[in-house]
């Protein structure tokens, strides 16, 4: 049977390339430094609670805006998500300011996904892989896997990666 590439595969591959090139040796991934090293300007501003962040290009300058009122771990996910839009969807950003409301992290990662959903699926897959790289997860989670109901263990792992436990739970559930 031939493996069918999903929409997220391209995004995960792009994230892994960044981890290798930066390079990042261990969790937590320094997402702010990665963004700045790529010449992207990071701006923090207090935004409405349902706004996570935005990505846009102004006068040729690539900019990521982050909701400064959100939890730092959530800001990290936002920054990684917006970085994906700059890396993979620059044409989209030239036309308009991409504004992200609370991320729909449970969007299905399928070949049929189209349009805006496709961009968001890619950005979430990219962010998950960038902040919780497969190679680091494999080192920390034994072959038998991890009981997703083991809250203490999940919380400890999430602290290590500086992500929310819900992001980690989703990542582990969808590990590939
Ligand atoms: Zn987005």
Backbone and ligand atoms as CSV (ligand in chain L), in Angstrom:
chain,resi,resn,atom,element,x,y,z
A,1,UNK,N,N,0.847,-1.190,0.000
A,1,UNK,CA,C,0.000,0.000,0.000
A,1,UNK,C,C,0.889,1.248,0.000
A,2,UNK,N,N,0.564,2.185,-0.829
A,2,UNK,CA,C,1.337,3.412,-0.899
A,2,UNK,C,C,0.877,4.397,0.166
A,3,UNK,N,N,1.851,4.957,0.879
A,3,UNK,CA,C,1.499,5.956,1.890
A,3,UNK,C,C,1.038,7.235,1.200
A,4,UNK,N,N,-0.035,7.786,1.691
A,4,UNK,CA,C,-0.537,9.043,1.131
A,4,UNK,C,C,-0.080,10.188,2.027
A,5,UNK,N,N,0.603,11.148,1.436
A,5,UNK,CA,C,1.079,12.292,2.210
A,5,UNK,C,C,-0.113,13.131,2.655
A,6,UNK,N,N,-0.119,13.493,3.916
A,6,UNK,CA,C,-1.192,14.350,4.398
A,6,UNK,C,C,-0.753,15.806,4.319
A,7,UNK,N,N,-1.709,16.686,4.489
A,7,UNK,CA,C,-1.434,18.118,4.449
A,7,UNK,C,C,-0.367,18.508,5.470
A,8,UNK,N,N,-0.392,17.812,6.624
A,8,UNK,CA,C,0.552,18.160,7.683
A,8,UNK,C,C,1.981,17.710,7.430
A,9,UNK,N,N,2.174,16.733,6.564
A,9,UNK,CA,C,3.516,16.166,6.369
A,9,UNK,C,C,4.531,17.216,5.918
A,10,UNK,N,N,4.150,18.032,4.951
A,10,UNK,CA,C,5.044,19.079,4.449
A,10,UNK,C,C,5.438,20.018,5.581
A,11,UNK,N,N,4.449,20.373,6.393
A,11,UNK,CA,C,4.691,21.313,7.488
A,11,UNK,C,C,5.616,20.695,8.534
A,12,UNK,N,N,5.361,19.440,8.886
A,12,UNK,CA,C,6.233,18.781,9.875
A,12,UNK,C,C,7.663,18.671,9.364
A,13,UNK,N,N,7.810,18.372,8.073
A,13,UNK,CA,C,9.153,18.275,7.497
A,13,UNK,C,C,9.864,19.629,7.574
A,14,UNK,N,N,9.126,20.719,7.311
A,14,UNK,CA,C,9.719,22.054,7.372
A,14,UNK,C,C,10.165,22.376,8.794
A,15,UNK,N,N,9.359,21.980,9.775
A,15,UNK,CA,C,9.705,22.227,11.181
A,15,UNK,C,C,10.953,21.439,11.571
A,16,UNK,N,N,11.019,20.188,11.154
A,16,UNK,CA,C,12.190,19.356,11.482
A,16,UNK,C,C,13.459,19.941,10.879
A,17,UNK,N,N,13.348,20.500,9.684
A,17,UNK,CA,C,14.508,21.093,9.020
A,17,UNK,C,C,15.021,22.282,9.844
A,18,UNK,N,N,14.110,23.074,10.361
A,18,UNK,CA,C,14.508,24.229,11.167
A,18,UNK,C,C,15.214,23.770,12.445
A,19,UNK,N,N,14.674,22.738,13.080
A,19,UNK,CA,C,15.282,22.201,14.306
A,19,UNK,C,C,16.710,21.733,14.027
A,20,UNK,N,N,16.906,21.104,12.883
A,20,UNK,CA,C,18.237,20.597,12.531
A,20,UNK,C,C,19.190,21.734,12.180
A,21,UNK,N,N,18.681,22.719,11.467
A,21,UNK,CA,C,19.541,23.789,10.972
A,21,UNK,C,C,19.901,24.815,12.040
A,22,UNK,N,N,19.010,24.979,13.058
A,22,UNK,CA,C,19.236,26.103,13.982
A,22,UNK,C,C,20.553,26.010,14.711
A,23,UNK,N,N,21.039,24.963,15.351
A,23,UNK,CA,C,20.326,23.731,15.648
A,23,UNK,C,C,19.816,23.739,17.088
A,24,UNK,N,N,18.812,22.900,17.337
A,24,UNK,CA,C,18.283,22.743,18.687
A,24,UNK,C,C,18.687,21.371,19.203
A,25,UNK,N,N,19.301,21.362,20.405
A,25,UNK,CA,C,19.817,20.103,20.940
A,25,UNK,C,C,18.890,19.457,21.960
A,26,UNK,N,N,18.058,20.258,22.609
A,26,UNK,CA,C,17.189,19.699,23.650
A,26,UNK,C,C,16.003,20.629,23.884
A,27,UNK,N,N,14.966,20.088,24.512
A,27,UNK,CA,C,13.805,20.898,24.887
A,27,UNK,C,C,14.193,21.788,26.069
A,28,UNK,N,N,13.601,22.969,26.244
A,28,UNK,CA,C,12.571,23.553,25.360
A,28,UNK,C,C,13.170,24.227,24.134
A,29,UNK,N,N,12.430,24.176,23.042
A,29,UNK,CA,C,12.876,24.781,21.789
A,29,UNK,C,C,12.788,26.313,21.909
A,30,UNK,N,N,13.887,27.018,21.627
A,30,UNK,CA,C,13.906,28.484,21.761
A,30,UNK,C,C,13.213,29.169,20.583
A,31,UNK,N,N,11.901,29.110,20.575
A,31,UNK,CA,C,11.146,29.529,19.389
A,31,UNK,C,C,11.327,31.022,19.082
A,32,UNK,N,N,11.439,31.861,20.135
A,32,UNK,CA,C,11.640,33.298,19.873
A,32,UNK,C,C,12.964,33.547,19.178
A,33,UNK,N,N,14.001,32.861,19.636
A,33,UNK,CA,C,15.319,33.045,19.021
A,33,UNK,C,C,15.334,32.536,17.593
A,34,UNK,N,N,14.625,31.445,17.348
A,34,UNK,CA,C,14.556,30.915,15.986
A,34,UNK,C,C,13.902,31.935,15.055
A,35,UNK,N,N,12.795,32.501,15.520
A,35,UNK,CA,C,12.066,33.482,14.713
A,35,UNK,C,C,12.952,34.695,14.408
A,36,UNK,N,N,13.624,35.207,15.447
A,36,UNK,CA,C,14.472,36.382,15.253
A,36,UNK,C,C,15.647,36.062,14.332
A,37,UNK,N,N,16.199,34.861,14.475
A,37,UNK,CA,C,17.323,34.457,13.625
A,37,UNK,C,C,16.918,34.392,12.160
A,38,UNK,N,N,15.632,34.214,11.908
A,38,UNK,CA,C,15.167,34.163,10.524
A,38,UNK,C,C,14.759,35.541,10.016
A,39,UNK,N,N,15.055,36.570,10.821
A,39,UNK,CA,C,14.812,37.934,10.379
A,39,UNK,C,C,13.365,38.374,10.497
A,40,UNK,N,N,12.593,37.657,11.286
A,40,UNK,CA,C,11.182,38.017,11.461
A,40,UNK,C,C,11.043,38.835,12.746
A,41,UNK,N,N,10.273,39.926,12.662
A,41,UNK,CA,C,10.075,40.808,13.815
A,41,UNK,C,C,8.927,40.280,14.669
A,42,UNK,N,N,9.212,40.167,15.981
A,42,UNK,CA,C,8.198,39.684,16.930
A,42,UNK,C,C,7.637,40.880,17.687
A,43,UNK,N,N,6.321,41.003,17.705
A,43,UNK,CA,C,5.697,42.101,18.439
A,43,UNK,C,C,4.681,41.533,19.423
A,44,UNK,N,N,4.776,41.985,20.678
A,44,UNK,CA,C,3.829,41.548,21.703
A,44,UNK,C,C,2.862,42.690,21.982
A,45,UNK,N,N,1.586,42.376,21.986
A,45,UNK,CA,C,0.595,43.413,22.272
A,45,UNK,C,C,-0.590,42.788,22.988
A,46,UNK,N,N,-1.222,43.551,23.880
A,46,UNK,CA,C,-2.429,43.023,24.522
A,46,UNK,C,C,-3.568,42.995,23.516
A,47,UNK,N,N,-4.094,41.813,23.248
A,47,UNK,CA,C,-5.174,41.664,22.269
A,47,UNK,C,C,-6.393,41.069,22.971
A,48,UNK,N,N,-7.526,41.106,22.281
A,48,UNK,CA,C,-8.728,40.460,22.817
A,48,UNK,C,C,-8.411,38.990,23.096
A,49,UNK,N,N,-9.062,38.432,24.106
A,49,UNK,CA,C,-8.694,37.096,24.557
A,49,UNK,C,C,-8.841,36.024,23.475
A,50,UNK,N,N,-9.788,36.215,22.546
A,50,UNK,CA,C,-9.977,35.170,21.533
A,50,UNK,C,C,-8.998,35.313,20.361
A,51,UNK,N,N,-8.138,36.328,20.419
A,51,UNK,CA,C,-7.114,36.480,19.383
A,51,UNK,C,C,-5.782,35.943,19.894
A,52,UNK,N,N,-5.217,34.995,19.174
A,52,UNK,CA,C,-3.942,34.418,19.586
A,52,UNK,C,C,-2.772,35.208,19.010
A,53,UNK,N,N,-2.891,35.533,17.729
A,53,UNK,CA,C,-1.788,36.246,17.106
A,53,UNK,C,C,-2.063,36.493,15.646
A,54,UNK,N,N,-1.058,37.019,14.961
A,54,UNK,CA,C,-1.219,37.328,13.547
A,54,UNK,C,C,0.131,37.294,12.841
A,55,UNK,N,N,0.049,37.183,11.543
A,55,UNK,CA,C,1.261,37.185,10.723
A,55,UNK,C,C,0.999,38.075,9.525
A,56,UNK,N,N,1.957,38.940,9.221
A,56,UNK,CA,C,1.795,39.794,8.054
A,56,UNK,C,C,3.148,40.316,7.577
A,57,UNK,N,N,3.136,40.884,6.385
A,57,UNK,CA,C,4.347,41.457,5.799
A,57,UNK,C,C,4.045,42.915,5.494
A,58,UNK,N,N,4.844,43.817,6.069
A,58,UNK,CA,C,4.616,45.244,5.849
A,58,UNK,C,C,5.907,45.868,5.327
A,59,UNK,N,N,5.839,46.499,4.168
A,59,UNK,CA,C,7.015,47.102,3.542
A,59,UNK,C,C,8.171,46.102,3.467
A,60,UNK,N,N,7.838,44.878,3.182
A,60,UNK,CA,C,8.859,43.853,3.042
A,60,UNK,C,C,9.350,43.258,4.350
A,61,UNK,N,N,8.882,43.805,5.471
A,61,UNK,CA,C,9.297,43.279,6.781
A,61,UNK,C,C,8.287,42.230,7.245
A,62,UNK,N,N,8.810,41.070,7.607
A,62,UNK,CA,C,7.936,39.989,8.075
A,62,UNK,C,C,7.695,40.161,9.573
A,63,UNK,N,N,6.443,40.148,9.965
A,63,UNK,CA,C,6.082,40.447,11.349
A,63,UNK,C,C,5.152,39.376,11.913
A,64,UNK,N,N,5.403,39.028,13.185
A,64,UNK,CA,C,4.506,38.148,13.936
A,64,UNK,C,C,4.010,38.935,15.138
A,65,UNK,N,N,2.706,38.994,15.297
A,65,UNK,CA,C,2.117,39.630,16.468
A,65,UNK,C,C,1.589,38.554,17.407
A,66,UNK,N,N,1.817,38.761,18.700
A,66,UNK,CA,C,1.417,37.761,19.698
A,66,UNK,C,C,0.588,38.436,20.783
A,67,UNK,N,N,-0.426,37.746,21.258
A,67,UNK,CA,C,-1.233,38.275,22.364
A,67,UNK,C,C,-0.436,38.182,23.665
A,68,UNK,N,N,0.014,39.353,24.149
A,68,UNK,CA,C,0.872,39.398,25.336
A,68,UNK,C,C,0.130,38.981,26.604
A,69,UNK,N,N,-1.190,38.918,26.540
A,69,UNK,CA,C,-1.964,38.585,27.739
A,69,UNK,C,C,-2.134,37.080,27.925
A,70,UNK,N,N,-1.781,36.321,26.905
A,70,UNK,CA,C,-1.930,34.867,27.018
A,70,UNK,C,C,-0.782,34.257,27.818
A,71,UNK,N,N,-1.009,33.044,28.314
A,71,UNK,CA,C,0.020,32.307,29.040
A,71,UNK,C,C,1.265,32.143,28.153
A,72,UNK,N,N,2.464,32.241,28.751
A,72,UNK,CA,C,3.699,32.133,27.952
A,72,UNK,C,C,3.759,30.863,27.086
A,73,UNK,N,N,3.262,29.764,27.586
A,73,UNK,CA,C,3.293,28.536,26.783
A,73,UNK,C,C,2.393,28.663,25.560
A,74,UNK,N,N,1.278,29.345,25.752
A,74,UNK,CA,C,0.363,29.552,24.637
A,74,UNK,C,C,0.992,30.517,23.635
A,75,UNK,N,N,1.700,31.522,24.131
A,75,UNK,CA,C,2.394,32.453,23.232
A,75,UNK,C,C,3.412,31.712,22.384
A,76,UNK,N,N,4.108,30.749,22.998
A,76,UNK,CA,C,5.098,29.970,22.246
A,76,UNK,C,C,4.433,29.217,21.096
A,77,UNK,N,N,3.261,28.634,21.371
A,77,UNK,CA,C,2.565,27.905,20.310
A,77,UNK,C,C,2.136,28.870,19.207
A,78,UNK,N,N,1.640,30.036,19.617
A,78,UNK,CA,C,1.226,31.057,18.645
A,78,UNK,C,C,2.401,31.457,17.756
A,79,UNK,N,N,3.550,31.723,18.377
A,79,UNK,CA,C,4.728,32.155,17.615
A,79,UNK,C,C,5.111,31.073,16.597
A,80,UNK,N,N,5.100,29.822,17.029
A,80,UNK,CA,C,5.452,28.716,16.127
A,80,UNK,C,C,4.433,28.603,15.000
A,81,UNK,N,N,3.156,28.767,15.337
A,81,UNK,CA,C,2.081,28.699,14.344
A,81,UNK,C,C,2.267,29.802,13.296
A,82,UNK,N,N,2.519,31.021,13.766
A,82,UNK,CA,C,2.673,32.153,12.828
A,82,UNK,C,C,3.957,32.017,12.010
A,83,UNK,N,N,4.984,31.440,12.613
A,83,UNK,CA,C,6.224,31.206,11.869
A,83,UNK,C,C,5.948,30.328,10.652
A,84,UNK,N,N,5.091,29.344,10.827
A,84,UNK,CA,C,4.739,28.466,9.705
A,84,UNK,C,C,4.112,29.261,8.572
A,85,UNK,N,N,3.225,30.197,8.899
A,85,UNK,CA,C,2.597,30.994,7.833
A,85,UNK,C,C,3.662,31.766,7.053
A,86,UNK,N,N,4.663,32.291,7.758
A,86,UNK,CA,C,5.731,33.013,7.050
A,86,UNK,C,C,6.571,32.070,6.194
A,87,UNK,N,N,6.834,30.882,6.727
A,87,UNK,CA,C,7.706,29.940,6.012
A,87,UNK,C,C,7.003,29.312,4.810
A,88,UNK,N,N,5.736,28.930,5.003
A,88,UNK,CA,C,5.054,28.140,3.974
A,88,UNK,C,C,3.973,28.890,3.196
A,89,UNK,N,N,3.483,29.986,3.735
A,89,UNK,CA,C,2.364,30.659,3.067
A,89,UNK,C,C,2.628,32.149,2.825
A,90,UNK,N,N,3.823,32.513,2.354
A,90,UNK,CA,C,4.145,33.943,2.200
A,90,UNK,C,C,3.218,34.658,1.212
A,91,UNK,N,N,2.771,33.970,0.170
A,91,UNK,CA,C,1.889,34.632,-0.799
A,91,UNK,C,C,0.595,35.091,-0.146
A,92,UNK,N,N,0.095,34.235,0.741
A,92,UNK,CA,C,-1.134,34.547,1.471
A,92,UNK,C,C,-0.937,35.804,2.327
A,93,UNK,N,N,0.257,35.920,2.955
A,93,UNK,CA,C,0.512,37.044,3.860
A,93,UNK,C,C,0.727,38.352,3.106
A,94,UNK,N,N,1.133,38.254,1.850
A,94,UNK,CA,C,1.326,39.475,1.078
A,94,UNK,C,C,-0.024,40.119,0.751
A,95,UNK,N,N,-1.041,39.293,0.666
A,95,UNK,CA,C,-2.362,39.803,0.295
A,95,UNK,C,C,-3.129,40.371,1.481
A,96,UNK,N,N,-2.886,39.845,2.657
A,96,UNK,CA,C,-3.702,40.256,3.800
A,96,UNK,C,C,-2.986,39.949,5.112
A,97,UNK,N,N,-3.472,40.594,6.187
A,97,UNK,CA,C,-2.987,40.265,7.520
A,97,UNK,C,C,-3.684,38.982,7.940
A,98,UNK,N,N,-2.884,37.960,8.267
A,98,UNK,CA,C,-3.486,36.704,8.714
A,98,UNK,C,C,-3.721,36.792,10.220
A,99,UNK,N,N,-4.972,36.755,10.621
A,99,UNK,CA,C,-5.311,36.866,12.047
A,99,UNK,C,C,-5.804,35.519,12.547
A,100,UNK,N,N,-5.234,35.067,13.672
A,100,UNK,CA,C,-5.632,33.785,14.223
A,100,UNK,C,C,-6.447,33.942,15.489
A,101,UNK,N,N,-7.635,33.389,15.444
A,101,UNK,CA,C,-8.433,33.283,16.663
A,101,UNK,C,C,-7.977,31.999,17.348
A,102,UNK,N,N,-8.585,31.684,18.487
A,102,UNK,CA,C,-8.207,30.471,19.212
A,102,UNK,C,C,-8.052,29.321,18.221
A,103,UNK,N,N,-6.877,28.712,18.230
A,103,UNK,CA,C,-6.577,27.713,17.217
A,103,UNK,C,C,-7.484,26.498,17.320
A,104,UNK,N,N,-7.940,26.074,16.182
A,104,UNK,CA,C,-8.746,24.855,16.138
A,104,UNK,C,C,-7.785,23.682,15.992
A,105,UNK,N,N,-7.172,23.308,17.119
A,105,UNK,CA,C,-6.095,22.321,17.038
A,105,UNK,C,C,-6.589,20.939,16.636
A,106,UNK,N,N,-7.875,20.721,16.719
A,106,UNK,CA,C,-8.352,19.375,16.417
A,106,UNK,C,C,-8.769,19.217,14.954
A,107,UNK,N,N,-8.453,20.222,14.143
A,107,UNK,CA,C,-8.744,20.101,12.720
A,107,UNK,C,C,-8.133,18.815,12.172
A,108,UNK,N,N,-8.915,18.146,11.392
A,108,UNK,CA,C,-8.452,16.888,10.840
A,108,UNK,C,C,-7.295,17.131,9.863
A,109,UNK,N,N,-6.276,16.288,9.978
A,109,UNK,CA,C,-5.120,16.406,9.094
A,109,UNK,C,C,-5.323,15.445,7.938
A,110,UNK,N,N,-6.117,15.864,6.971
A,110,UNK,CA,C,-6.446,14.939,5.890
A,110,UNK,C,C,-6.123,15.483,4.519
A,111,UNK,N,N,-6.083,14.617,3.532
A,111,UNK,CA,C,-5.741,15.038,2.179
A,111,UNK,C,C,-6.835,15.914,1.579
A,112,UNK,N,N,-8.048,15.818,2.107
A,112,UNK,CA,C,-9.158,16.542,1.504
A,112,UNK,C,C,-9.234,17.999,1.973
A,113,UNK,N,N,-8.444,18.338,2.998
A,113,UNK,CA,C,-8.546,19.685,3.555
A,113,UNK,C,C,-8.192,20.745,2.519
A,114,UNK,N,N,-8.969,21.790,2.478
A,114,UNK,CA,C,-8.788,22.836,1.467
A,114,UNK,C,C,-8.700,24.206,2.104
A,115,UNK,N,N,-8.230,25.172,1.301
A,115,UNK,CA,C,-8.326,26.575,1.654
A,115,UNK,C,C,-7.742,26.938,3.006
A,116,UNK,N,N,-8.464,27.774,3.738
A,116,UNK,CA,C,-7.992,28.267,5.022
A,116,UNK,C,C,-7.721,27.128,5.984
A,117,UNK,N,N,-8.583,26.113,5.983
A,117,UNK,CA,C,-8.367,24.975,6.872
A,117,UNK,C,C,-7.011,24.339,6.603
A,118,UNK,N,N,-6.660,24.277,5.339
A,118,UNK,CA,C,-5.384,23.667,4.979
A,118,UNK,C,C,-4.231,24.457,5.602
A,119,UNK,N,N,-4.297,25.779,5.505
A,119,UNK,CA,C,-3.250,26.613,6.084
A,119,UNK,C,C,-3.171,26.410,7.588
A,120,UNK,N,N,-4.322,26.322,8.236
A,120,UNK,CA,C,-4.344,26.196,9.691
A,120,UNK,C,C,-3.876,24.817,10.138
A,121,UNK,N,N,-4.254,23.787,9.392
A,121,UNK,CA,C,-3.782,22.439,9.712
A,121,UNK,C,C,-2.267,22.388,9.619
A,122,UNK,N,N,-1.745,23.005,8.553
A,122,UNK,CA,C,-0.297,23.012,8.387
A,122,UNK,C,C,0.390,23.781,9.508
A,123,UNK,N,N,-0.162,24.946,9.852
A,123,UNK,CA,C,0.469,25.773,10.883
A,123,UNK,C,C,0.452,25.060,12.245
A,124,UNK,N,N,-0.629,24.370,12.540
A,124,UNK,CA,C,-0.695,23.641,13.815
A,124,UNK,C,C,0.235,22.428,13.824
A,125,UNK,N,N,0.299,21.729,12.708
A,125,UNK,CA,C,1.195,20.570,12.617
A,125,UNK,C,C,2.652,21.025,12.735
A,126,UNK,N,N,2.950,22.129,12.078
A,126,UNK,CA,C,4.299,22.712,12.128
A,126,UNK,C,C,4.643,23.107,13.568
A,127,UNK,N,N,3.726,23.817,14.222
A,127,UNK,CA,C,3.972,24.292,15.595
A,127,UNK,C,C,4.187,23.113,16.545
A,128,UNK,N,N,3.373,22.087,16.396
A,128,UNK,CA,C,3.508,20.912,17.274
A,128,UNK,C,C,4.854,20.232,17.078
A,129,UNK,N,N,5.273,20.101,15.823
A,129,UNK,CA,C,6.550,19.447,15.544
A,129,UNK,C,C,7.725,20.323,15.968
A,130,UNK,N,N,7.578,21.644,15.803
A,130,UNK,CA,C,8.668,22.546,16.161
A,130,UNK,C,C,8.877,22.578,17.678
A,131,UNK,N,N,7.793,22.658,18.426
A,131,UNK,CA,C,7.904,22.786,19.881
A,131,UNK,C,C,8.089,21.439,20.579
A,132,UNK,N,N,7.582,20.377,19.952
A,132,UNK,CA,C,7.699,19.031,20.522
A,132,UNK,C,C,8.268,18.099,19.457
A,133,UNK,N,N,9.546,18.315,19.109
A,133,UNK,CA,C,10.135,17.545,17.995
A,133,UNK,C,C,10.070,16.047,18.264
A,134,UNK,N,N,9.790,15.328,17.210
A,134,UNK,CA,C,9.649,13.880,17.332
A,134,UNK,C,C,10.888,13.253,17.964
A,135,UNK,N,N,12.072,13.725,17.598
A,135,UNK,CA,C,13.288,13.072,18.104
A,135,UNK,C,C,13.398,13.254,19.621
A,136,UNK,N,N,13.004,14.418,20.127
A,136,UNK,CA,C,13.077,14.636,21.574
A,136,UNK,C,C,12.005,13.828,22.296
A,137,UNK,N,N,10.834,13.757,21.679
A,137,UNK,CA,C,9.754,12.982,22.295
A,137,UNK,C,C,10.136,11.520,22.379
A,138,UNK,N,N,10.723,11.008,21.300
A,138,UNK,CA,C,11.094,9.595,21.284
A,138,UNK,C,C,12.122,9.270,22.363
A,139,UNK,N,N,12.981,10.257,22.668
A,139,UNK,CA,C,13.970,10.038,23.726
A,139,UNK,C,C,13.314,9.952,25.095
A,140,UNK,N,N,12.242,10.694,25.255
A,140,UNK,CA,C,11.639,10.832,26.578
A,140,UNK,C,C,10.454,9.903,26.819
A,141,UNK,N,N,9.860,9.464,25.741
A,141,UNK,CA,C,8.705,8.577,25.880
A,141,UNK,C,C,9.117,7.197,25.392
A,142,UNK,N,N,9.024,6.224,26.267
A,142,UNK,CA,C,9.503,4.885,25.897
A,142,UNK,C,C,8.621,4.258,24.825
A,143,UNK,N,N,9.123,3.188,24.278
A,143,UNK,CA,C,8.469,2.554,23.134
A,143,UNK,C,C,7.032,2.152,23.450
A,144,UNK,N,N,6.794,1.837,24.710
A,144,UNK,CA,C,5.453,1.420,25.100
A,144,UNK,C,C,4.483,2.595,25.096
A,145,UNK,N,N,5.044,3.794,24.889
A,145,UNK,CA,C,4.180,4.954,24.841
A,145,UNK,C,C,3.955,5.547,26.208
A,146,UNK,N,N,2.969,6.380,26.294
A,146,UNK,CA,C,2.715,7.115,27.518
A,146,UNK,C,C,1.215,7.058,27.759
A,147,UNK,N,N,0.848,6.782,28.994
A,147,UNK,CA,C,-0.563,6.768,29.346
A,147,UNK,C,C,-1.074,8.210,29.329
A,148,UNK,N,N,-1.951,8.520,28.388
A,148,UNK,CA,C,-2.416,9.898,28.248
A,148,UNK,C,C,-3.276,10.337,29.432
A,149,UNK,N,N,-3.622,9.396,30.304
A,149,UNK,CA,C,-4.364,9.756,31.517
A,149,UNK,C,C,-3.437,9.978,32.705
A,150,UNK,N,N,-2.132,9.781,32.498
A,150,UNK,CA,C,-1.157,9.971,33.575
A,150,UNK,C,C,-0.835,11.469,33.664
A,151,UNK,N,N,-1.688,12.192,34.409
A,151,UNK,CA,C,-1.595,13.650,34.414
A,151,UNK,C,C,-0.253,14.167,34.920
A,152,UNK,N,N,0.269,13.537,35.984
A,152,UNK,CA,C,1.528,14.017,36.570
A,152,UNK,C,C,2.659,13.903,35.556
A,153,UNK,N,N,2.706,12.788,34.864
A,153,UNK,CA,C,3.770,12.570,33.870
A,153,UNK,C,C,3.610,13.540,32.699
A,154,UNK,N,N,2.386,13.723,32.263
A,154,UNK,CA,C,2.128,14.662,31.165
A,154,UNK,C,C,2.524,16.083,31.549
A,155,UNK,N,N,2.187,16.463,32.781
A,155,UNK,CA,C,2.505,17.825,33.220
A,155,UNK,C,C,4.016,18.040,33.294
A,156,UNK,N,N,4.734,17.032,33.760
A,156,UNK,CA,C,6.190,17.135,33.841
A,156,UNK,C,C,6.799,17.277,32.446
A,157,UNK,N,N,6.290,16.480,31.519
A,157,UNK,CA,C,6.785,16.556,30.137
A,157,UNK,C,C,6.454,17.919,29.513
A,158,UNK,N,N,5.242,18.396,29.760
A,158,UNK,CA,C,4.817,19.687,29.201
A,158,UNK,C,C,5.700,20.808,29.737
A,159,UNK,N,N,6.066,20.719,31.037
A,159,UNK,CA,C,6.957,21.741,31.616
A,159,UNK,C,C,8.299,21.727,30.905
A,160,UNK,N,N,8.784,20.529,30.629
A,160,UNK,CA,C,10.074,20.388,29.964
A,160,UNK,C,C,10.072,21.041,28.576
A,161,UNK,N,N,8.974,20.850,27.862
A,161,UNK,CA,C,8.883,21.397,26.508
A,161,UNK,C,C,8.338,22.830,26.495
A,162,UNK,N,N,7.868,23.280,27.657
A,162,UNK,CA,C,7.211,24.592,27.776
A,162,UNK,C,C,6.046,24.720,26.795
A,163,UNK,N,N,5.176,23.729,26.875
A,163,UNK,CA,C,3.930,23.745,26.106
A,163,UNK,C,C,2.787,23.461,27.072
A,164,UNK,N,N,1.565,23.688,26.616
A,164,UNK,CA,C,0.421,23.352,27.461
A,164,UNK,C,C,0.236,21.832,27.459
A,165,UNK,N,N,-0.377,21.326,28.516
A,165,UNK,CA,C,-0.603,19.877,28.560
A,165,UNK,C,C,-1.566,19.456,27.457
A,166,UNK,N,N,-2.497,20.348,27.086
A,166,UNK,CA,C,-3.435,19.964,26.020
A,166,UNK,C,C,-2.705,19.850,24.681
A,167,UNK,N,N,-1.744,20.746,24.444
A,167,UNK,CA,C,-0.964,20.657,23.200
A,167,UNK,C,C,-0.142,19.370,23.185
A,168,UNK,N,N,0.417,19.032,24.347
A,168,UNK,CA,C,1.229,17.810,24.427
A,168,UNK,C,C,0.362,16.559,24.246
A,169,UNK,N,N,-0.801,16.587,24.900
A,169,UNK,CA,C,-1.695,15.424,24.789
A,169,UNK,C,C,-2.089,15.212,23.337
A,170,UNK,N,N,-2.383,16.305,22.651
A,170,UNK,CA,C,-2.768,16.210,21.248
A,170,UNK,C,C,-1.602,15.687,20.413
A,171,UNK,N,N,-0.424,16.190,20.706
A,171,UNK,CA,C,0.779,15.787,19.961
A,171,UNK,C,C,1.043,14.292,20.137
A,172,UNK,N,N,0.930,13.823,21.368
A,172,UNK,CA,C,1.213,12.406,21.630
A,172,UNK,C,C,0.147,11.510,21.010
A,173,UNK,N,N,-1.067,12.003,21.018
A,173,UNK,CA,C,-2.151,11.218,20.435
A,173,UNK,C,C,-2.004,11.091,18.930
A,174,UNK,N,N,-1.334,12.083,18.322
A,174,UNK,CA,C,-1.211,12.110,16.858
A,174,UNK,C,C,0.221,11.843,16.416
A,175,UNK,N,N,1.018,11.252,17.315
A,175,UNK,CA,C,2.450,11.095,16.997
A,175,UNK,C,C,2.654,10.232,15.767
A,176,UNK,N,N,3.469,10.759,14.860
A,176,UNK,CA,C,3.754,9.992,13.653
A,176,UNK,C,C,5.127,10.352,13.158
L,1,ZN,ZN,ZN,-3.063,30.620,11.291
